[in-house]
Amino acid sequence: MSVLEHGLRPYDRAADARWVEESFRHGLCTPRDHHCRSGRPIRAILRRSDTTCVIAFNPLDPHALYGWCAASGGALVWVYVRTLYKSLRRQGLGTALMLAAGADPSQPTPCLYWSPYATLMAARGYRLYPAPQNERTAA
């Protein structure tokens, strides 16, 4: 599998906060009633000194964002890759983001927020597991 050509940069609160919070909240939505939870948890985590958040973007257009990943204290907080007609998924971008943020999915990696995509990634061989002390479950 070849990794989609991309650039990486650190999270910039002024430029990225709204997009990161909205994609995180959407990932925690309850599908039946589309009730989305608050973005406060990710906001608080991103302010912690032990959190690294990395943004992936199109190198030809730095405003075209592909995804992001946050890791905190050795745990994966969340990884998000835009669907964009499904062309960005399954090309190694999520893995590249996790590694850049400091989470190595080839090693046992606790996840602070568990989602159906985390279940799918674990089934595909990523060594992710729900962090029992901090576990949040997405619908």
C-alpha angles and dihedrals in degrees: 000000000000119000116241111255106259145147125233129212137165120269113271111203094206094050103031110028098094095047094044093047094046094049090047092049092047089053089056094049122128102237099213098058098014089233108166122202125229122284090225096101093058091042091056094045093050090055093056116106092228093056123100119192122186128192124208118209142171107271090216092051114026090191091062102088120201103184148308142228133199127196125181130189093345094311128109110241100183141325121203129184119181116242098218094172088326089283094122098049125092094019099106097261094121090051092048090050093049092050092047090051092050102259115120108200091192086070125057102283125187116222120211093201121035122204139167087265090055088053090050093048091049090050089053092058104272108138095230124143135175112265102235097203094052103020119152118177124213118212 
